[in-house]
Amino acid sequence: MKDLLLLSFNKVFFGALLLLITVTILGTYSEDVLALQTTKALFIPVFLIFFFVKNKSLSLPVISFFIFSFLGDASLAFFENDIFIKASSTFYFLSYICLIGIAISKFKFFEVDKVVGTYLIVVFLINAYFLYTLYGILKAIVPDSLEVFLFGVKNISLILLIFLAFGKYLANDTKPSILFLLVALCLVFSTILNYVSLYYVYSWSFVMLERVIYAIGIYLLLNYVMEENKSARILDKPQNSYNSDNIFA
């Protein structure tokens, strides 16, 4: 019976993702201004409503991520002033820091195999050089130094997030580590597409892909939370049975 309920919840939760993707595609394709402004701000509230139907709690770092991400989404959705655009970048940066905190708490770099560690460092340096190149290009295009600075810190945090998520996956090839890596990749690709739309060429297809990938990232993050909670319950069961034996002894 529990398996049937779990399967039903998974289907409903996945249905919520499909619904949001459909609304996003229709809104961007029709170029409806209201839909373009509001759909992204609905992602987190809708997913959390469905999530709490089956699950009762979230850790503080995950809650902080959703709060900052929602504030970033809302700043872009309802305000067009440059101040709110910069505020949005700041909120997103803080949300990435929350995910970095989650990754660091579960990743021990000095316990990683030397070959894997060297590979991770090389990948990190390549991405850092790529970011430095983009930073120089953006600095020549955008006159606002604060906006360029926020671009830099946001992307440094994303590179660090990818580094930790990939290292976690290589060190511990489990379903939660795969999900967390996919979350990090979704955030990176959605951010890149957002920059392309803002600074290079605006296209409804880029906006659509950015929001679809972002929605998938939020969906995968909540699935990661559910997998982590499931693993924690499994680990707690032997300890609980051991305690009950001690009581009767």
C-alpha positions in Angstrom: 0.0 0.0 0.0 2.8 2.4 0.9 4.5 1.6 -2.5 1.3 2.5 -4.3 1.0 5.8 -2.4 4.6 6.6 -3.2 4.2 5.8 -6.8 1.1 8.0 -7.0 2.9 10.9 -5.3 5.8 10.6 -7.7 3.4 10.7 -10.7 1.6 13.7 -9.3 4.9 15.5 -8.5 6.1 14.8 -12.0 2.8 16.0 -13.4 3.4 19.3 -11.6 6.7 19.6 -13.5 5.0 18.9 -16.8 2.3 21.4 -16.0 4.8 24.2 -15.3 6.8 23.3 -18.4 3.7 23.4 -20.5 2.6 26.8 -19.1 6.1 28.1 -19.7 6.3 26.9 -23.3 2.9 28.4 -24.1 3.6 31.6 -22.4 7.0 32.2 -24.1 5.8 31.0 -27.5 2.8 33.4 -27.4 5.1 36.1 -26.0 2.4 37.0 -23.4 4.0 39.6 -21.2 2.1 38.7 -18.1 2.9 35.0 -18.5 6.6 35.8 -19.1 6.7 37.8 -16.0 4.9 35.5 -13.6 5.5 31.9 -14.6 9.1 31.6 -13.2 8.0 33.1 -9.9 5.4 30.3 -9.6 7.9 27.5 -9.9 9.1 27.3 -6.3 5.7 27.9 -4.6 3.9 25.2 -6.8 6.6 22.6 -6.3 6.7 23.2 -2.5 2.9 22.8 -2.2 3.1 19.4 -3.9 6.2 18.5 -2.0 4.6 19.1 1.4 1.6 16.9 0.5 3.9 13.9 1.2 6.9 15.3 3.0 6.8 17.3 6.2 10.1 19.0 6.6 13.1 20.6 4.9 16.6 21.4 6.2 17.5 25.0 6.9 20.0 25.2 4.0 17.4 24.0 1.5 14.8 26.3 3.0 17.3 29.2 2.6 18.0 28.2 -1.0 14.3 28.4 -1.8 13.7 31.7 0.0 16.6 33.4 -1.8 15.7 31.8 -5.2 12.1 32.9 -4.9 13.2 36.4 -4.0 15.4 36.4 -7.1 12.6 35.1 -9.3 10.1 37.6 -7.9 12.6 40.5 -8.4 12.8 39.7 -12.1 9.2 38.9 -12.5 7.5 42.0 -11.0 10.2 44.8 -11.2 12.1 46.1 -14.2 14.2 48.7 -12.3 18.0 48.1 -12.5 18.2 48.0 -8.7 15.9 45.0 -8.6 17.8 43.3 -11.3 21.0 43.7 -9.2 19.0 42.5 -6.2 17.9 39.5 -8.1 21.6 38.6 -8.9 22.4 39.0 -5.2 19.6 36.7 -4.1 20.6 34.1 -6.7 24.2 34.3 -5.4 23.0 33.7 -1.9 20.9 30.7 -3.0 24.0 29.1 -4.7 25.9 29.7 -1.4 23.3 27.6 0.4 23.7 24.7 -2.1 27.5 25.0 -1.7 27.0 24.7 2.1 25.0 21.5 1.5 27.7 20.1 -0.8 30.6 21.0 1.4 29.0 19.3 4.4 28.9 16.0 2.5 32.2 16.2 0.6 35.6 15.4 2.0 38.2 16.5 -0.6 41.2 15.0 1.1 39.6 11.6 1.1 39.1 11.6 -2.7 41.4 9.5 -4.8 44.5 11.5 -6.0 43.7 10.9 -9.7 40.1 12.1 -9.2 41.2 15.0 -7.2 43.7 16.1 -9.9 41.0 15.8 -12.5 38.6 17.9 -10.4 41.3 20.6 -10.0 42.0 20.7 -13.8 38.3 21.0 -14.6 37.9 23.8 -12.0 40.8 25.7 -13.5 39.5 25.3 -17.0 36.1 26.7 -16.0 37.7 29.5 -14.0 39.6 30.5 -17.1 36.5 30.4 -19.2 34.7 32.6 -16.6 37.6 35.0 -16.7 37.3 35.3 -20.5 33.5 35.9 -20.2 34.1 38.4 -17.5 36.4 40.4 -19.8 33.9 40.4 -22.6 31.0 41.4 -20.3 33.1 44.2 -18.8 33.5 45.7 -22.3 29.8 45.4 -23.1 28.2 46.5 -19.7 29.3 49.9 -18.3 27.9 49.2 -14.8 30.8 47.8 -12.7 28.4 46.5 -10.0 26.5 44.4 -12.5 29.7 43.0 -13.8 30.9 42.2 -10.3 27.7 40.4 -9.5 28.1 38.4 -12.7 31.6 37.4 -11.5 30.6 36.3 -8.0 27.5 34.5 -9.2 29.5 32.4 -11.7 32.3 31.8 -9.3 29.8 30.3 -6.9 28.3 28.2 -9.7 31.8 26.9 -10.7 32.5 26.0 -7.1 29.0 24.3 -6.9 29.8 22.2 -10.0 33.2 21.3 -8.6 31.8 20.1 -5.3 28.8 18.3 -6.9 31.0 16.5 -9.5 33.5 15.6 -6.8 30.7 14.2 -4.6 29.5 12.1 -7.5 32.9 10.7 -8.3 33.6 9.9 -4.7 30.2 8.4 -4.0 28.2 7.2 -7.0 24.8 7.1 -5.5 21.4 8.3 -6.6 21.4 11.5 -4.3 24.9 12.4 -5.6 23.7 12.1 -9.2 20.6 14.1 -8.5 22.7 16.9 -6.8 25.1 17.0 -9.8 22.1 17.3 -12.2 20.7 20.2 -10.1 24.0 22.0 -10.3 24.2 21.5 -14.1 20.6 22.8 -14.5 21.4 25.9 -12.6 24.5 26.5 -14.7 22.8 26.0 -18.0 19.8 28.1 -17.1 22.1 30.9 -15.9 24.1 30.8 -19.2 20.9 31.0 -21.2 19.7 33.9 -19.1 23.0 35.8 -19.8 22.6 35.0 -23.6 19.1 36.5 -23.6 20.1 39.6 -21.6 23.4 40.5 -23.2 23.7 39.0 -26.6 20.5 38.0 -28.5 17.0 37.8 -27.2 15.0 34.8 -28.4 11.8 33.3 -27.0 13.4 29.9 -27.5 16.3 30.8 -25.2 13.9 32.2 -22.6 11.8 29.0 -22.8 14.8 26.7 -22.4 16.2 28.7 -19.5 12.9 28.5 -17.6 12.3 24.8 -18.4 15.8 23.8 -17.3 15.4 25.9 -14.1 12.1 24.2 -13.4 13.7 20.8 -13.9 16.5 21.8 -11.5 14.0 22.7 -8.7 12.2 19.5 -9.3 15.4 17.4 -9.1 16.5 19.3 -5.9 13.3 18.3 -4.2 13.8 14.7 -5.4 17.4 14.9 -4.0 15.9 16.0 -0.6 13.5 13.1 -0.6 16.2 10.6 -1.4 18.4 12.0 1.4 15.5 11.8 3.9 14.9 8.2 2.8 18.5 7.3 3.3 18.5 9.0 6.8 15.4 6.9 7.8 17.1 3.7 6.7 20.2 4.5 8.7 18.1 5.4 11.8 16.3 2.0 11.8 19.2 -0.2 13.1 20.0 2.4 15.8 16.4 2.6 16.9 16.1 -1.2 17.2 19.4 -1.3 19.1 18.1 1.2 21.6 14.9 -0.8 22.2 16.9 -4.0 22.8 18.9 -2.1 25.4 15.7 -1.0 27.1 14.4 -4.5 27.4 17.9 -5.8 28.5 
